[in-house]
Amino acid sequence: MLRLLCVFITVLLLALACTNDPDTSPFRYYEIGFHADNHEWRDSSFVVAAVASDTQLINQINAQLALPEDERHKIVVGSLSAGDAGYNKNGPYSFKWHLNEQDWDLTDMTVEIYDGKPYTDVDLHNSYWMNTVKRFGPWSSYIKKEITP
């Protein structure tokens, strides 16, 4: 009986240790919106992942989220990586790219070549963006909200 109790407690402790608690995730996820009208629905948003331990970036993001949407003027810019990384989606659509989790930031401006739209530019002309431009910084982007992918 004692042996059975020990096995039960061990299994219980292992189960508790293996929970998928979102607070232990190495990333925090944010939906990126656009101040400009987008006629193509897939251009209306995309998702980025921020390293949860990057307190400087998380503080900048939280400062933006504290503002009304029409006052969020910091834009997202970062290096492009292949694949959606399991989270870069807009509704049911998965993008062919994501921003490198460790190489993106919020800024006031970028060079014009980084400006574009997530679907009609980066997805439809993926080879050009991935191999030539290599970065994405849409001028009308802003942090829309924190999400759980």
C-alpha positions in Angstrom: 0.0 0.0 0.0 2.8 2.4 0.9 4.5 1.6 -2.4 1.3 2.4 -4.3 1.0 5.7 -2.5 4.6 6.6 -3.4 4.0 5.8 -7.0 0.8 7.9 -7.0 2.5 10.9 -5.4 5.4 10.6 -7.9 3.1 10.5 -10.9 1.1 13.4 -9.5 4.3 15.5 -9.0 5.5 14.7 -12.5 2.1 15.7 -14.0 2.2 19.0 -12.1 5.7 19.7 -13.3 4.8 19.1 -16.9 1.8 21.4 -17.2 1.8 23.7 -20.2 1.6 26.9 -18.2 1.7 29.9 -20.5 3.6 31.9 -17.9 6.6 29.6 -18.4 6.7 30.1 -22.2 9.9 31.7 -23.5 7.8 34.0 -25.7 5.0 36.5 -25.5 2.8 36.9 -28.6 1.4 40.0 -30.1 -1.0 40.7 -33.0 0.3 43.5 -35.2 -2.4 45.7 -36.8 -2.3 48.4 -39.4 -3.5 52.0 -39.3 -4.0 52.0 -43.1 -6.9 50.3 -44.8 -6.0 47.0 -46.4 -8.3 45.7 -49.2 -6.9 42.2 -48.8 -8.0 40.6 -45.5 -4.7 38.7 -45.1 -2.9 42.1 -45.0 -4.9 43.3 -41.9 -2.6 41.7 -39.3 0.2 39.3 -38.5 1.7 37.9 -35.3 5.2 38.4 -33.7 6.8 36.6 -30.7 8.8 38.6 -28.2 11.4 36.9 -26.0 9.7 37.0 -22.6 13.0 37.9 -20.8 13.6 40.9 -23.1 12.3 43.4 -20.5 13.3 46.4 -22.6 11.2 45.3 -25.5 8.3 44.1 -23.3 8.3 47.5 -21.5 8.1 49.3 -24.9 5.3 47.0 -26.0 3.3 47.6 -22.8 3.8 51.3 -23.1 2.3 51.2 -26.6 -0.6 49.0 -25.4 -1.4 51.5 -22.7 -2.1 54.1 -25.4 -5.3 54.3 -27.4 -4.9 52.5 -30.8 -4.8 55.7 -32.8 -1.9 57.0 -30.7 0.3 53.9 -31.1 2.9 55.2 -33.6 5.8 52.9 -32.9 6.2 50.5 -35.9 7.5 46.9 -35.9 10.7 46.1 -37.8 12.8 43.0 -37.8 14.6 40.3 -39.8 12.6 37.8 -41.8 12.8 34.1 -41.1 11.2 31.3 -43.2 8.0 29.6 -42.1 5.2 30.7 -39.8 7.0 29.3 -36.7 3.6 27.9 -35.6 2.2 31.3 -34.7 2.4 33.9 -37.6 -1.2 33.7 -38.8 -4.1 35.9 -39.7 -7.2 33.9 -38.9 -7.0 30.6 -40.8 -4.2 31.8 -43.0 -0.6 30.9 -42.1 2.2 33.2 -43.5 5.3 31.8 -45.2 7.5 33.9 -42.9 7.9 35.3 -39.4 10.0 37.9 -37.8 13.0 36.5 -36.0 12.0 36.4 -32.3 15.4 37.7 -31.3 15.8 40.4 -34.0 12.9 42.7 -34.1 12.1 46.0 -32.4 9.7 48.9 -32.2 10.9 52.1 -33.9 9.7 55.5 -35.1 10.8 55.0 -38.7 12.5 52.6 -41.2 13.9 52.9 -44.7 11.2 52.6 -47.4 12.4 49.3 -48.8 11.2 47.6 -45.5 7.7 49.0 -45.9 5.1 46.6 -47.3 2.2 44.3 -46.5 2.4 40.9 -44.9 0.5 39.0 -47.7 0.5 41.0 -50.9 4.1 41.9 -50.6 6.1 39.4 -48.3 4.1 36.3 -49.0 3.4 36.7 -52.7 7.0 37.9 -53.4 8.6 35.7 -50.7 11.8 34.9 -52.5 12.5 38.6 -53.1 11.8 39.6 -49.5 13.6 36.7 -47.9 16.8 36.9 -50.1 17.0 40.5 -51.1 15.2 42.8 -48.6 15.6 40.4 -45.6 13.8 42.7 -43.2 10.2 43.9 -42.8 9.0 47.1 -41.2 5.6 48.1 -42.4 5.1 51.9 -41.8 1.5 51.7 -40.7 2.0 48.8 -38.3 1.4 49.0 -34.5 1.1 46.6 -31.6 -2.6 45.8 -31.5 -2.9 43.4 -28.6 -1.2 40.5 -26.7 -2.6 37.1 -27.7 -2.3 33.4 -27.0 -1.5 31.6 -30.2 
